[in-house]
Amino acid sequence: MGENELKKTVALRGIGVSPGIIIGSAYALKRQDVKENLYKLSDQKSISREVERFKNSLVKSERELLDIKAGLDNKEGIGPLFIDVHIMILNDRTFVENTIKNIENYRVNAEWALKMTISRHRHVFSQIEDDYLRERIRDVEYVGQIILRNLAGKVDEKISDIKKDVVVVARDLSPADTVQMMTPKILGFATDMGGKTSHTAIVAKSIGIPAVVGLERVTGEVNTGDTIIVDGTAGVVIVNPDPEVIKRYEDKKRHYVVMEEDMLKDAHLPAITIDGHGVGVGANIEFIEEIGSAVHHGANGVGLYRTEFIYINRGQLPTEEEHLSIYKKLIEFDGIKWATIRTFDLGGDKFVSDAGLAEEMNPVMGLRAIRFCLQEIDLFKVQLRAILRASAYGNTGILLPMISGVKEIIDARSIIDEVKEELIAEKIPIDENIKIGIMIEVPSAVIMAEQLAAKVDFFSIGTNDLIQYALAIDRVNERVTYLYEPLHPAILRMIQKVVDAGHNAGIKVAMCGEMAGDPLCTPILLGLRLDGLSMTPLAIPRVKKIIRNSTVEESGRLLEKVMTLDTASEIKEYVRSYMIEKFPEFCPSKWQAH
């Protein structure tokens, strides 16, 4: 009897963050967090010695990260970028000075002083509404663990030391860990912790290995050498599967590979329905390094470039030239025909490490996005100048976030016009007719859609926030996430109102929230007659293929039917049945589970 036959089979469900299926040998990455024990310092000499210990650990930590970066194959890819982020945190003036002040003012050891700094960061980050930016506290915590290990003189286990083909299993993985997986010997990974917007998830997608996070107890069920299945599409991990399960997943993997190859083969075909309705399909990106993947997966443009990452974890605010350099790379990238750049959705809460920016302690509905821009006009102008200058190099749009009323558009356009006049006076080339659009992501914008449409060139519906605000749901509160339903009848009616208002005013209406990349929603969005959809690059081939195999007429009939239903569960069930019948080859197994 084989060893695996003696072991109990365990199936766990988590969050699939990078699609695909892998069956392999597990490698349990065993790590213990270093504890921050408190001890008080008795005199100035011991305080000075403790400050020196902290500084030395910073130097060792930076050297460690630089060694990892030097060992990476893709010297200009997304991996080194994340290592640079950690190095920036290590060198962040506020981060370092606050820890030193904690040692000196509270007369505590470096470990405890560092814990105080990270706790303060954690409190502020927890107030941030945006999933992606809120997850950046993980980067601060990862850096804290590196510093603590160096303070304790401990040498950590490195993924780069693994010599066999394995599936890595860990409590959590830092981006520094994940970028070391950019090698054929790492087949996939599974973790107890993590979410869709973590850097770890982004790296997993960029290197194309199956990954499931948020499994809670996978490390307690796995030993090195165990057979493990990671299904990153369905978000399932199976430990010590029996032969029948292995065979089933081998068949499923072959089917998935054939399907993905088929999808990619046609990914660059236009997204035009059988009855001739064209949909612009773009990619949502945070990093310039993601553009290659977007083009590879069939994006003909960038529907949403989130610019927040240009600002966070920096010692200084980015200059106009730094902005321009990034936007030019975006616009001039081979295969990108158009790009929509969203002005920064930041507030003082989102850790721009500039002492002149006020900390916002209640940012969920506070001073952020366009509200912040209209108060920090000089900061806003720097970005606008760069976007307008970049517009001379290709088809570019400006997207203003979190618009709640007409006055914000009037004020923002006034500033944009002022910047245009300045650049024209300086004889700097720009696209004087650059399109200006707004995010529709708060209920007041839906109610005022007709009035807003008269003031802008396009709408982009941000369903992530719109659903949250409209249904009064905290997306990160696990007790109410079951209520987060894109196919809620109220949400569909809101989208319909926005599309009608835009089209009646002669402007295009796109969608850039997660709903845009959900194949279950694609026929409904066709029925709603959206002009554009922007999504994570990995979702593009499947969504485009569904569009090409649909008609607007039939999608319209589907929409009419679901609009007669009263609950999200009824609508979801009806649409799921429709998709399983019409597009069975596109349907993940989780759709089959009623």
N, C-alpha and C positions, 0 to 999 in steps of 0.2 A: 504494500500500500504506500503511495507517495506521500511525501511530507505535507503537501497542501491539502490532501484528502483528510488528514487528521485535524486540520484547523477549521475553525468555524468561519463560514462565509458571512461577511458583514457588508451590507449595502447602506450607503450614506448619501444624503442629498444636500447639496450646497448651492453655490452660485457659479454657473458656468461663465467664465470670463474670456476664454479663448476656445473656439470650437475645434472639433476633431475628436478622434478616439485613439487611445493608445493602450496596449496591453503589454505590461513589462514587469521587471523586477523592481521592487521598492527599495529606495535608499532613505532610511529614517535619519534625518538631520537632527541630531540631538544637541540642543542648546539650552543653557540655563541663563535666564536674565540675572544680571549682577544686582544684588540688593544694595539699596542706599541706606546703610546704617548711620545713625546720627551720633556724632560725638562733638562735644563743645571744646573750643580752643581757649587755652588759659592765658596766653600772652601774645604780644605783637610778633614775637619771633615765630611762634607756631602758625600765626595767621599768614605771615609772609611765606613760610614754607609751604603752606597749603595752597596759596595762590600760585606759587611756582609749580607745585604738583599738577595743578589744573592746566597751566600753560604748557607744561611738558606733554601732558596727555593729548592736548590739542595738536601739537606737532606730530606726535606718534600716529594719531588718528588720521591726519591729513596724509602722512606718508603711506599709511595702509591703503587709503582710497586711491592715491596716485599709483601705487603698485598694481591695484586691481585694474585701473584704467589703462595702464601701460600694457597689460596682458590681453586686452580685448582685441579681437580681429578687426572689428569695424570701427576704426578710429574716428570716423565722422558721423557715426550713426546715432540712434536714439539712446543706446546704452551709455556711452561716455557723457551724454548730456545729463543723465540722472546722477552720475558720479559727481559731475560739476555742481549740481544742485546741493549735494551733501557737503561738498567742500565749501560752497558759499555759506551754508548754515554754520559750519565750523568757524568761518571767518567773519560771521555777521557781528557787527559792532555791538548791537543791542544785546544779542545772545551772550556774547563773551563778557561784556561789561556788567550785565545784570548778575551773572554768576559770581564774578569777582566781588561785586558789592555785597552779595549775600554772604560770602565768606567773611568779608570785613565787618559788615554791619551787624550780622547775627552771630558772628564768631563760631561758625560751624564748619565742618569738614567739606572738602570739595564735592564729594558724592551727594551730600545733603543739599548743598547750595545749588548744584546742578538740578536736583530733583525739584527744588523750589522754582527755578527758572522754567523748567518744562511744564510744571503744573500751571504756572501762569499762562504760558502759551496755550496749553490744553483748554483752559477756561475760555480764552478769547476765541480760539478756533471752534469751540463747541457752539458758539453763537452764530456761526456762519451758516447761511441757508444753502448756498450752492454746494452740491455734493462733492464736486471735484476739488474746490478750494478747501472745504472742511477736511477732506482726507489728507491735506498737506501736513496736518499735525503728525501723521505717521512718519514723515520724513524727519521732523524734529526729534521724535522719539527714537527713530533708528540711529540718528547721529548721537543722541544721548547714550544709547547702549554701547556704541563704539567707544565713546569717551570713558564710560564706566569700566569697560573691560580693560582699557589701557591704564586707568587709575589702579585697577586691581592686579595689573600685570598678567592678565589671562590672555592666552592665544586662542582665537576662535577657529572652529572648523571651517574650512573654505570649500565651497562648491567646486572651485577650479581644481581641487586636489582629487576629485572623483575620476576614476580611470575607466569605469565600465559603463555600458549603456543602462541607464536607470531612470525610474520615475521618482523624483524627489518628493518626500513627504516631510512637512515641517509645521511647527506651530504658526509661524508667520515667516515671511521672506521680505527682506529689504530690497529696494531697487538695486543696491550693490550686489546682493545675492543673485537677483534675477538676471542681471546683465551677464553674470558669469555663466548663465545657462545658454548663451549664444554659441553653442557648440553641439555637434551631432550626438554626443554621448548623453545629453540630457533630453529625454523623450517627452517629458511633461511634468506637471507638478500638482500637488494637492496640499492645501493648508487649512488649519483650524480657523484662522482669522482671515480678514480681508473683505473687500467689496469691489464692485464693478469699476469704481473710479480711482482705485489706488494705482500708484505708479507701477506696482507689480503686475497688475492686470494689463496696463497699457503696454508694458514691455513684452508680456506673454503674447499679446496680439501681434506686436510688431515682428517677433521672431517666429510666430506661427506654430507654437507648440500647444497641445491641449492643456487646459488648466481649469481647476475647480477650486474656489476659495470658500471661506465661511462654513466649513464642514463641522466646526466646533470640537469634534472628538476624534478626528482621523488619526492623530498622533498616538492616541491611546489604543488604537486597534491595529497598528502596523509595526512590524519589525523589519529590519533590513533583510532583503532576500525574499520577502513575501511576494506572491503574484498579485498584481493590482491592475484594475481597469480604471482609466480616467476618461469619462465621457464629458468633454468640455462643452458639447452642444446642449445636452440635456441637464448638465450640472449634477451628474451622478458619479460616485466612486464606489467600486466593489472590491473588497479586500478578500483574498483567498477564494476566488470564484471556482465553482465546480466545473468539470470539463464541458458540460452542456452549456453553461453560461458563457464560457470562453468561446465556444463554437458560435454561439448566437452573436456575440460581440465581434468576432472576426468577420462574420457575414455582414454585420451592420457597418463595420469599418470599411469593408470593400465597397459597399453600397455608397457610403458617405464620400469616399475618395473619388469614385466614378462620378457621383453627382456634382461634387465640387469642381472636378476637372471640366465637366460639361458646363457648369455655371460660368467658370472663368473663361472657357473657350468663347462664349457668347457675351461676355461681360461688357465688351466695348461696342456692342450693337446699341443703337439708340433705343431709348425707352418710349416706344410709340405703340399704342394699343392697336388691336386688329382693325378698329374703325377710325384710326388716324389721329387720335389725341396724343400729342407729345407732352412728356413730363421731363423737366430738367432734373437730373439726379446728380446731386453733389455730395461732398463729404464734409463731416464735422471734424475739425482738427484742433488740437491744442499746440502742436509742435510742428515746425517746418519739416522735421525729419519724417513726419507721417505722410507727406504728400506723395512720395513714391508708392507707398502702399495704396493710397487712394486711387491713383491713376491705374495701378496694376489691377485693382478690383473693379474698374469701370467708371470711376467718377469722371465727368467731363468738366467739373469745376469744383470750387470749394464754396459750399453754401453757408458755412459758418466757421470763421476763424476766430476762436476765442483768444483774445490777446492778454488775458490776465497773467499768464505765465511769464510774460516779458517783464512784469513788475515784481512778482513775489520772490522772496528769498534773495534780495539784492541789497548791497550796501548803499547804493545810490539809485536815484530814479533814472530810467533809460533816457538817453538823449534822442533828439530828432533823427540824427544820423543812424543811431542804432535801430530805431524803429524802421527807417527807410530801408536799411540793408535787409531786414527780415521780410518786409512786405514785397520788395523787389524779387527776392528769391521765390516767394509764393507766386507772384503774378507771372514771372518769366519761366516757371517750371514747365518743361516740355509735357504737353498733354492737358495742361490747365487752360481752359478757354475763358474762364471768368472766376472771380473771387469776391466774396462778400466778407468784409472785415468788420467785426463787431467792436465798437469802442469799448474801452475797459469797463467791466462790471465789477468795480472795486469800491470799497469804502476804507476808511482808516482802520477798520477791523481786519482787513484781509492781508495784513502783514507786508505792506510795503515798508521796508525797514528804513524809513526816513523819519527822523525825529520831528520834522515840521508837520507831519500829518497827524491829525487828532485821532485818538483811539475811539472807536464807536462801540459801546458796550452792548447795544441792543440792535444789531444790524439786520435782523430778520426782515423787518419792515422799516429800516432806518435810513441813514444817509449812505446810499450806495448807488452804483450804476449812474444813470443820467442825472440823478439828484446830486450826486457827488461831483460829477463833471461840471454842472452848472454853478457849483460853488467854487470849485478849484479850476477856474477858467484857464489860467496859464498852463496848468498841467494838461488840460483837455486840448488846448491849442497845439501843444507839442505833438500829440498823437495825430491830430487832424492835419497838421502841416505835412507830416510824413505820409499819411494815407493819400492826400491830394497829390503830393509829388510822385508817389508810386503809381497813381492812376494814369500817368503819362506813358507807362510801360505796358498797359493792358487793361482789359475790361474789369473795372473795379467798382464795388458798391460799398457804401457806408451804412452800417446797421446800428441803430441806437437802441440800447437795452432798457427794459423796464419803464416804458412810456406809459403813463397813466392818464394823460389828458393833452389837450391841444396846446396849452401854454408851453409845455416842455418842448414840443416840436418847434414852436415859433422861436423860443429862446435859443434852442440848439441850432436851428437853421440860420439864425442871425449871426451866431458865432462862426459857423461854417462859411457864410458869405463874407464875413470879415477876414477870415483866414485866406479865402480865395483871392480877395482884393489885394491883400498883402503880397501873396505869391506872384500875382500878375504884375504888380508894381515892381517886384524884384526881378521880373522877366524870367521866372522859373516856370518851365512847362508843366501844365496840369490838364486834366480833362475837366473843362469848365462845366460840362453837362453830367458830371458824375451822378449816379443814381443814389438817392438817400432813402433808406427804408427804416422801419421800426419793428421791434419785437412786440408781438401781441402776447403778453404773458400774465396780465392781471385783468380781473373781471371788468374794471372800469374801461379798459381799452376796448373790450368786446362791446360794451354798451355804447361807447362813443365811436364805433368803427366807421360809420358813415362820415362823421366829421373829421376823423383822423385821416381817412383815405384821401380827402381833398387836399391834404397838406404834404403828402409824401409820394414817392415813386413806387414803392412796393411794401408789402407786409411779409413778415416771417413769423409764423406762429410757434412760440416756444411752449410746447405742451407740458414739459416737465413742471414748470412753475405754474402754468395756467391750471392744470389739474389740481395741483396742491392748493392753490389759493381758492379755486372755485368750489372744491369739495371739503375745504377746511381739514386737510390731512397733512400731518407731518410725515414725509416719506421715509424718514429714518427712525421713526418710532414703530418698532416691530409690532406693537399692539394694534395699530390701525393701518398698517400697510396693505392689508387685505382690501381696504376700501379704495385704494389707489387704482382706479379703473379708467383707462383711456377710452373704453367703449361705453362709458356711462352716458345715458341719453342726454343729460345736461351738457356734457362736453361736446357731443356730436352736434347739438343745436348751437352751441357757441361757435364751433368751427364753421358751421353752415352760415351763420350770421356774418362772420368775418369775411368768408369767401364771397358771399353775395355783395357785401359792402365794397370790397375791393374791386370786383369785376364791374359793378355798376359805375364805379369811378374810373374805370379803364386802367387799373393797375393790376400787376400780378401778385398772387398770394402763394407763398411757399410755407413749408413746415420744416422745422429743424429740431424738434424734440425727439425723444426716444420712440415715440409713436410712429414717426416717419419711417423708421427702419424695421418696424415690426411687421413681418409678412402677413400675420393674421389681420392687420389693419389695412393692408394695401388696397384690396378691392373697395373698402369703405372710402378711403381717401380718393380713389379714382371717381367713385360716385359723387363725392363732394366737389370734384373738378378742381383740385389743387393744381397749380401750375408747376410747382417744384417741390422736391423732397430732398432733404439733406440728412445724412445719417453716418454712423460709424462705417468706415470703409468695408469691413467684413460683411455687412448686411447688403451691400449694393448689388452683387450679382443676382441674388435670389429675388430681391424686390424688382429689379429690372426685368427679370424673366417672367415674373407674375404679370407685370404690366404688359409685356409683349404678347402674353397669352390671354389677355382679357379684352373686353370691350367696355367702353364708357356706358353704353346703353344697358348692358347686363348689370354692371356695377351700380348704375342708377336705380335699377329695380331692387337690387339687394339693399341699397340705402333706404328706399321707400319702405321696404318691409321692416327693417330694424327700427325705423323711426316710429313705427306703430307699437313697438314693445316698450314696456314701462321700466324695466330694471336692467342694470349692467349685466347681471348673470344671464338673463334671457338673451340679450343681444350677443354676448360672448359665446353662448352655447350655439346659437343659430349660425353665427359667422364661422365658428369652428367646424360645424357640420358641413357648411357650404364649402369650406376650404378643403376638408378631407375628401369630399366627393369630387371637387373640380381639380384640385392640385395635390393629389395624394403624395406625389414624389417630392413636394416641397415641405411636407408637414413633419415637424419634429415629433418624436414619440410622445412627448409630453402633451401634445394636442389631443392624443387619443385617450388620455386619462380623464374621464368625466367625473 
